[in-house]
Amino acid sequence: MSDFRRGVRLGIDVGKARVGVARVDPDGMLAVPVETVPRDEASVARIASIAAEHEPIELVVGLPLNMQGDDTPSTADAREFAAELGRALPGTGIRMVDERLSTVTAHTALRQSGRSQKKSRGIVDQIAAVVFLQHAVDTEKRTGTPPGFVLDEE
């Protein structure tokens, strides 16, 4: 194992209606769904409360880019939400990672498990967060370098 930073991480999939939250164990073995938080004025406070419970070394927030790697209207929204989380959780790192195809992967996995798109609505954001959080941790384990960028480093 290379220079993997040991510690719990939370994955945050920011959507217009819901925010999916996932968590990975301190050794980065398995990302699991935690909660789907409704997107409203209380969402940042709820995620801060989840963070207080799990004490993550960082939050890994999905950055929705288009297939060419360019910003989309959702990209600015995710950055703003991540900045709000940073203000609500001083001292907790906020890392932005490319989340391209995570929602597509989540829908595919849920469909393959026999869930309809309608039945999946409440959980798909959590699964998308699991997908990109696990990818981020696996990338760091493989390369010794965390993917994406820390929000303040931009």
Contacts in CASP RR format, 6 or more apart in sequence:
PFRMAT RR
TARGET T0000
AUTHOR 0000-0000-0000
METHOD contacts of the structure
MODEL  1
MSDFRRGVRLGIDVGKARVGVARVDPDGMLAVPVETVPRDEASVARIASI
AAEHEPIELVVGLPLNMQGDDTPSTADAREFAAELGRALPGTGIRMVDER
LSTVTAHTALRQSGRSQKKSRGIVDQIAAVVFLQHAVDTEKRTGTPPGFV
LDEE
1 141 0 8 1.000
2 141 0 8 1.000
2 142 0 8 1.000
2 143 0 8 1.000
2 144 0 8 1.000
3 144 0 8 1.000
3 145 0 8 1.000
4 28 0 8 1.000
4 140 0 8 1.000
4 141 0 8 1.000
4 144 0 8 1.000
5 57 0 8 1.000
5 140 0 8 1.000
5 146 0 8 1.000
6 26 0 8 1.000
6 27 0 8 1.000
7 26 0 8 1.000
7 27 0 8 1.000
7 28 0 8 1.000
7 56 0 8 1.000
7 57 0 8 1.000
8 23 0 8 1.000
8 24 0 8 1.000
8 25 0 8 1.000
8 26 0 8 1.000
8 54 0 8 1.000
8 55 0 8 1.000
8 56 0 8 1.000
8 57 0 8 1.000
9 23 0 8 1.000
9 24 0 8 1.000
9 28 0 8 1.000
9 56 0 8 1.000
9 57 0 8 1.000
9 58 0 8 1.000
9 59 0 8 1.000
9 60 0 8 1.000
9 133 0 8 1.000
9 136 0 8 1.000
9 137 0 8 1.000
10 21 0 8 1.000
10 22 0 8 1.000
10 23 0 8 1.000
10 34 0 8 1.000
10 47 0 8 1.000
10 50 0 8 1.000
10 51 0 8 1.000
10 54 0 8 1.000
10 56 0 8 1.000
10 58 0 8 1.000
10 59 0 8 1.000
10 60 0 8 1.000
10 133 0 8 1.000
11 20 0 8 1.000
11 21 0 8 1.000
11 22 0 8 1.000
11 23 0 8 1.000
11 24 0 8 1.000
11 31 0 8 1.000
11 59 0 8 1.000
11 60 0 8 1.000
11 61 0 8 1.000
11 62 0 8 1.000
11 129 0 8 1.000
11 130 0 8 1.000
11 132 0 8 1.000
11 133 0 8 1.000
12 19 0 8 1.000
12 20 0 8 1.000
12 21 0 8 1.000
12 47 0 8 1.000
12 59 0 8 1.000
12 60 0 8 1.000
12 61 0 8 1.000
12 62 0 8 1.000
12 81 0 8 1.000
12 82 0 8 1.000
12 85 0 8 1.000
12 129 0 8 1.000
13 19 0 8 1.000
13 20 0 8 1.000
13 21 0 8 1.000
13 22 0 8 1.000
13 62 0 8 1.000
13 99 0 8 1.000
13 102 0 8 1.000
13 103 0 8 1.000
13 125 0 8 1.000
13 126 0 8 1.000
13 128 0 8 1.000
13 129 0 8 1.000
13 132 0 8 1.000
14 20 0 8 1.000
14 39 0 8 1.000
14 61 0 8 1.000
14 62 0 8 1.000
14 64 0 8 1.000
14 74 0 8 1.000
14 77 0 8 1.000
14 78 0 8 1.000
14 81 0 8 1.000
14 82 0 8 1.000
15 39 0 8 1.000
15 74 0 8 1.000
15 77 0 8 1.000
15 78 0 8 1.000
15 125 0 8 1.000
16 39 0 8 1.000
16 74 0 8 1.000
16 77 0 8 1.000
17 38 0 8 1.000
17 39 0 8 1.000
18 36 0 8 1.000
18 37 0 8 1.000
18 38 0 8 1.000
18 39 0 8 1.000
18 122 0 8 1.000
18 125 0 8 1.000
19 36 0 8 1.000
19 37 0 8 1.000
19 38 0 8 1.000
19 39 0 8 1.000
19 43 0 8 1.000
19 47 0 8 1.000
19 81 0 8 1.000
19 125 0 8 1.000
20 33 0 8 1.000
20 34 0 8 1.000
20 35 0 8 1.000
20 36 0 8 1.000
20 37 0 8 1.000
20 125 0 8 1.000
20 126 0 8 1.000
20 128 0 8 1.000
20 129 0 8 1.000
21 33 0 8 1.000
21 34 0 8 1.000
21 35 0 8 1.000
21 36 0 8 1.000
21 37 0 8 1.000
21 47 0 8 1.000
21 50 0 8 1.000
21 126 0 8 1.000
21 129 0 8 1.000
22 31 0 8 1.000
22 32 0 8 1.000
22 33 0 8 1.000
22 34 0 8 1.000
22 126 0 8 1.000
22 127 0 8 1.000
22 129 0 8 1.000
22 130 0 8 1.000
22 133 0 8 1.000
23 31 0 8 1.000
23 32 0 8 1.000
23 34 0 8 1.000
23 54 0 8 1.000
23 56 0 8 1.000
23 133 0 8 1.000
24 30 0 8 1.000
24 31 0 8 1.000
24 32 0 8 1.000
24 133 0 8 1.000
24 134 0 8 1.000
24 137 0 8 1.000
28 137 0 8 1.000
28 141 0 8 1.000
30 134 0 8 1.000
31 129 0 8 1.000
31 130 0 8 1.000
31 131 0 8 1.000
31 133 0 8 1.000
31 134 0 8 1.000
31 137 0 8 1.000
32 130 0 8 1.000
33 123 0 8 1.000
33 126 0 8 1.000
33 127 0 8 1.000
33 129 0 8 1.000
33 130 0 8 1.000
34 50 0 8 1.000
34 54 0 8 1.000
34 126 0 8 1.000
35 46 0 8 1.000
35 50 0 8 1.000
35 126 0 8 1.000
36 122 0 8 1.000
36 123 0 8 1.000
36 125 0 8 1.000
36 126 0 8 1.000
37 43 0 8 1.000
37 46 0 8 1.000
37 47 0 8 1.000
37 50 0 8 1.000
43 81 0 8 1.000
44 81 0 8 1.000
44 84 0 8 1.000
44 85 0 8 1.000
44 88 0 8 1.000
45 88 0 8 1.000
47 59 0 8 1.000
47 85 0 8 1.000
47 88 0 8 1.000
48 85 0 8 1.000
48 88 0 8 1.000
48 89 0 8 1.000
51 59 0 8 1.000
51 89 0 8 1.000
51 92 0 8 1.000
56 92 0 8 1.000
57 92 0 8 1.000
57 93 0 8 1.000
58 92 0 8 1.000
58 93 0 8 1.000
58 94 0 8 1.000
58 95 0 8 1.000
59 82 0 8 1.000
59 85 0 8 1.000
59 86 0 8 1.000
59 89 0 8 1.000
59 92 0 8 1.000
59 93 0 8 1.000
59 94 0 8 1.000
59 95 0 8 1.000
60 95 0 8 1.000
60 97 0 8 1.000
60 132 0 8 1.000
60 133 0 8 1.000
60 136 0 8 1.000
61 78 0 8 1.000
61 81 0 8 1.000
61 82 0 8 1.000
61 85 0 8 1.000
61 94 0 8 1.000
61 95 0 8 1.000
61 96 0 8 1.000
61 97 0 8 1.000
61 151 0 8 1.000
62 78 0 8 1.000
62 96 0 8 1.000
62 97 0 8 1.000
62 98 0 8 1.000
62 99 0 8 1.000
62 102 0 8 1.000
62 129 0 8 1.000
62 132 0 8 1.000
63 75 0 8 1.000
63 78 0 8 1.000
63 79 0 8 1.000
63 96 0 8 1.000
63 97 0 8 1.000
63 98 0 8 1.000
63 99 0 8 1.000
63 148 0 8 1.000
64 72 0 8 1.000
64 74 0 8 1.000
64 75 0 8 1.000
64 78 0 8 1.000
64 99 0 8 1.000
64 100 0 8 1.000
65 71 0 8 1.000
65 72 0 8 1.000
65 75 0 8 1.000
65 98 0 8 1.000
65 99 0 8 1.000
65 100 0 8 1.000
66 72 0 8 1.000
66 100 0 8 1.000
67 100 0 8 1.000
69 98 0 8 1.000
69 100 0 8 1.000
78 96 0 8 1.000
79 96 0 8 1.000
79 151 0 8 1.000
82 94 0 8 1.000
82 96 0 8 1.000
82 151 0 8 1.000
83 94 0 8 1.000
83 151 0 8 1.000
85 94 0 8 1.000
86 92 0 8 1.000
86 93 0 8 1.000
86 94 0 8 1.000
86 151 0 8 1.000
93 150 0 8 1.000
93 151 0 8 1.000
94 150 0 8 1.000
94 151 0 8 1.000
94 152 0 8 1.000
95 136 0 8 1.000
95 146 0 8 1.000
95 147 0 8 1.000
95 148 0 8 1.000
95 149 0 8 1.000
95 150 0 8 1.000
95 151 0 8 1.000
96 148 0 8 1.000
96 149 0 8 1.000
96 150 0 8 1.000
96 151 0 8 1.000
97 132 0 8 1.000
97 135 0 8 1.000
97 136 0 8 1.000
97 147 0 8 1.000
97 148 0 8 1.000
98 132 0 8 1.000
98 147 0 8 1.000
98 148 0 8 1.000
99 128 0 8 1.000
99 131 0 8 1.000
99 132 0 8 1.000
102 128 0 8 1.000
102 129 0 8 1.000
102 131 0 8 1.000
102 132 0 8 1.000
102 135 0 8 1.000
103 124 0 8 1.000
103 125 0 8 1.000
103 128 0 8 1.000
105 128 0 8 1.000
105 131 0 8 1.000
106 124 0 8 1.000
106 125 0 8 1.000
106 127 0 8 1.000
106 128 0 8 1.000
106 130 0 8 1.000
106 131 0 8 1.000
107 117 0 8 1.000
107 120 0 8 1.000
107 124 0 8 1.000
109 127 0 8 1.000
109 131 0 8 1.000
110 117 0 8 1.000
110 120 0 8 1.000
110 123 0 8 1.000
110 124 0 8 1.000
110 127 0 8 1.000
111 117 0 8 1.000
111 120 0 8 1.000
115 123 0 8 1.000
120 127 0 8 1.000
135 147 0 8 1.000
136 146 0 8 1.000
136 147 0 8 1.000
136 148 0 8 1.000
139 145 0 8 1.000
139 146 0 8 1.000
139 147 0 8 1.000
140 146 0 8 1.000
140 147 0 8 1.000
END
